[in-house]
Structures are given as C-alpha cells and as structure tokens.
C-alpha cells in the first residue's frame, strides 16, 4: 500500500499517454514527505494502476464526454496535513497531464483518498519491500 487506481473512459486513450500518467503519479507519491521530512509512502508498496472502463455513460450522452476517476487507498496513520498535501500534489499532476486535452474535449476528473483503518482483512505477500529497505 498505497495503491492508486485510475478508472477512465477509453475515449481519451488516443489523446493522452496513460502509462506516462501512471509513472508521473507514482513519482508524485514517492516524492511526498511528512512533517519530519520522512518519505510518506514506501517505495516497494507504491502502485498505480489504470483501467479503461469497458462500459460507461457520462452526463447526458449528447457528446463524447470523458471521465477520469482516481482512488488512492492507503493505510491509516498519516496526518490530515500529509493527506491534503498528497491530494493537492496528485491533483496538480493529473491536471498538468490532461491540460493539453482540456481545450479539445469535455473531461471530468475526480480524485478521492481513502484510508484503510478498520479493514476487515488486509493480507499481503511481497518481496518488493525488502528490495527497497536496504
């Protein structure tokens, strides 16, 4: 954890580079620091995944509207200031990425951040963390 999942209407794929957006957002997450200057998200646990929606309906359907939904899921324990700074940084990166197509089409973007406090089950199996925790 953290995992940032992007769900988007595939009608934007020809106008943007989704793999580049994923890398930019992962780098944005890895650049976040807390009040003590410590990295907020572990390098080995940071994931950004993007999925085109197989089926979708946006607004009234009278135009080829597009939508991008981003959901960051992270473990609890971070301060409100860190969460806000993370959200602001991610949204700034997303806006910058999509800025070239905002003048060409209608596009809605939503970013939500959820904490995993009180999860019913949180199973993990990874050999990535040891790779970066040297």
Kinemage of the C-alpha trace (Angstrom):
@kinemage 1
@onewidth
@group {chain A} dominant
@subgroup {mainchain}
@vectorlist {calphas} color= white
{ca unk a 1} P 0.000 0.000 0.000
{ca unk a 2} L -0.581 2.735 -1.181
{ca unk a 3} L -2.476 1.835 -4.311
{ca unk a 4} L -3.746 4.468 -6.716
{ca unk a 5} L -6.348 3.041 -9.095
{ca unk a 6} L -7.398 5.027 -12.145
{ca unk a 7} L -10.622 4.224 -13.961
{ca unk a 8} L -11.165 6.170 -17.163
{ca unk a 9} L -13.301 6.326 -20.255
{ca unk a 10} L -11.287 4.824 -23.109
{ca unk a 11} L -12.284 7.650 -25.465
{ca unk a 12} L -9.257 9.616 -24.184
{ca unk a 13} L -6.593 6.998 -24.956
{ca unk a 14} L -5.762 8.404 -28.386
{ca unk a 15} L -5.206 11.859 -26.899
{ca unk a 16} L -3.086 11.056 -23.866
{ca unk a 17} L -0.358 8.737 -22.595
{ca unk a 18} L -1.817 6.733 -19.711
{ca unk a 19} L 1.430 4.835 -18.919
{ca unk a 20} L 3.175 8.205 -18.574
{ca unk a 21} L 0.412 9.397 -16.230
{ca unk a 22} L 0.890 6.281 -14.097
{ca unk a 23} L 4.640 6.915 -13.806
{ca unk a 24} L 4.111 10.607 -13.027
{ca unk a 25} L 1.628 9.799 -10.281
{ca unk a 26} L 3.864 7.104 -8.771
{ca unk a 27} L 6.736 9.595 -8.736
{ca unk a 28} L 4.463 12.212 -7.166
{ca unk a 29} L 3.528 9.771 -4.420
{ca unk a 30} L 7.152 8.810 -3.793
{ca unk a 31} L 8.118 12.475 -3.513
{ca unk a 32} L 5.701 13.104 -0.619
{ca unk a 33} L 7.282 13.828 2.761
{ca unk a 34} L 5.762 14.139 6.216
{ca unk a 35} L 6.359 16.938 8.704
{ca unk a 36} L 9.663 15.340 9.750
{ca unk a 37} L 10.873 15.040 6.161
{ca unk a 38} L 10.358 11.267 6.035
{ca unk a 39} L 9.062 9.619 2.849
{ca unk a 40} L 5.300 9.157 3.264
{ca unk a 41} L 4.806 6.099 1.047
{ca unk a 42} L 7.106 3.064 0.880
{ca unk a 43} L 8.787 2.685 -2.491
{ca unk a 44} L 8.143 -1.059 -2.647
{ca unk a 45} L 4.446 -0.681 -1.847
{ca unk a 46} L 3.579 2.145 -4.212
{ca unk a 47} L 1.402 1.071 -7.125
{ca unk a 48} L -0.511 2.979 -9.776
{ca unk a 49} L -2.910 1.005 -11.946
{ca unk a 50} L -5.069 2.343 -14.783
{ca unk a 51} L -8.094 0.630 -16.285
{ca unk a 52} L -10.290 1.741 -19.181
{ca unk a 53} L -13.986 1.271 -18.439
{ca unk a 54} L -15.440 -1.376 -20.736
{ca unk a 55} L -18.855 0.264 -20.491
{ca unk a 56} L -19.719 3.776 -19.408
{ca unk a 57} L -22.224 6.613 -19.580
{ca unk a 58} L -21.131 10.189 -18.872
{ca unk a 59} L -23.533 13.092 -18.325
{ca unk a 60} L -26.408 13.300 -20.822
{ca unk a 61} L -24.616 11.316 -23.544
{ca unk a 62} L -25.063 14.053 -26.152
{ca unk a 63} L -21.333 14.375 -26.706
{ca unk a 64} L -18.254 12.191 -26.432
{ca unk a 65} L -17.643 13.203 -22.821
{ca unk a 66} L -14.690 11.740 -20.932
{ca unk a 67} L -14.092 10.991 -17.275
{ca unk a 68} L -11.139 10.001 -15.106
{ca unk a 69} L -11.665 8.664 -11.590
{ca unk a 70} L -8.661 8.233 -9.303
{ca unk a 71} L -8.858 6.483 -5.948
{ca unk a 72} L -5.859 6.401 -3.620
{ca unk a 73} L -6.156 3.756 -0.940
{ca unk a 74} L -3.614 3.961 1.871
{ca unk a 75} L -3.116 2.648 5.370
{ca unk a 76} L -4.168 4.845 8.261
{ca unk a 77} L -1.896 6.890 10.470
{ca unk a 78} L -0.978 9.883 8.323
{ca unk a 79} L -1.832 13.393 9.451
{ca unk a 80} L -4.504 15.493 7.833
{ca unk a 81} L -1.825 17.841 6.529
{ca unk a 82} L 0.016 14.973 4.836
{ca unk a 83} L -3.205 13.665 3.278
{ca unk a 84} L -4.108 17.123 1.976
{ca unk a 85} L -0.612 17.756 0.616
{ca unk a 86} L -0.685 14.361 -1.101
{ca unk a 87} L -4.092 15.033 -2.629
{ca unk a 88} L -3.057 18.511 -3.777
{ca unk a 89} L 0.150 17.169 -5.352
{ca unk a 90} L -1.643 14.305 -7.114
{ca unk a 91} L -4.392 16.576 -8.425
{ca unk a 92} L -1.806 19.075 -9.691
{ca unk a 93} L -0.015 16.257 -11.545
{ca unk a 94} L -3.278 14.997 -13.067
{ca unk a 95} L -4.347 18.490 -14.132
{ca unk a 96} L -0.961 19.138 -15.723
{ca unk a 97} L -1.099 15.814 -17.584
{ca unk a 98} L -4.567 16.436 -19.014
{ca unk a 99} L -4.144 20.163 -19.632
{ca unk a 100} L -3.421 19.684 -23.381
{ca unk a 101} L -6.764 17.965 -23.982
{ca unk a 102} L -8.932 20.204 -21.775
{ca unk a 103} L -9.190 22.696 -24.608
{ca unk a 104} L -10.194 19.945 -27.071
{ca unk a 105} L -12.869 17.989 -25.192
{ca unk a 106} L -15.063 17.876 -22.105
{ca unk a 107} L -13.383 15.921 -19.346
{ca unk a 108} L -14.286 15.356 -15.705
{ca unk a 109} L -11.672 14.345 -13.142
{ca unk a 110} L -12.305 13.102 -9.601
{ca unk a 111} L -9.623 12.184 -7.055
{ca unk a 112} L -10.564 10.502 -3.786
{ca unk a 113} L -8.308 9.336 -0.975
{ca unk a 114} L -9.430 6.538 1.348
{ca unk a 115} L -7.740 5.204 4.452
{ca unk a 116} L -7.724 1.534 5.279
{ca unk a 117} L -8.342 1.890 9.009
{ca unk a 118} L -10.557 -0.846 10.395
{ca unk a 119} L -10.209 -3.117 7.414
{ca unk a 120} L -11.787 -6.496 7.811
{ca unk a 121} L -8.851 -8.220 6.158
{ca unk a 122} L -5.529 -6.901 4.860
{ca unk a 123} L -3.450 -9.790 3.534
{ca unk a 124} L -0.116 -9.103 1.861
{ca unk a 125} L 2.610 -11.156 0.269
{ca unk a 126} L 5.504 -9.332 -1.380
{ca unk a 127} L 9.234 -9.480 -1.905
{ca unk a 128} L 9.339 -5.863 -3.109
{ca unk a 129} L 9.686 -4.153 0.286
{ca unk a 130} L 12.985 -5.861 1.174
{ca unk a 131} L 14.355 -4.766 -2.184
{ca unk a 132} L 13.983 -1.099 -1.227
{ca unk a 133} L 14.518 -1.348 2.543
{ca unk a 134} L 18.270 -1.896 2.425
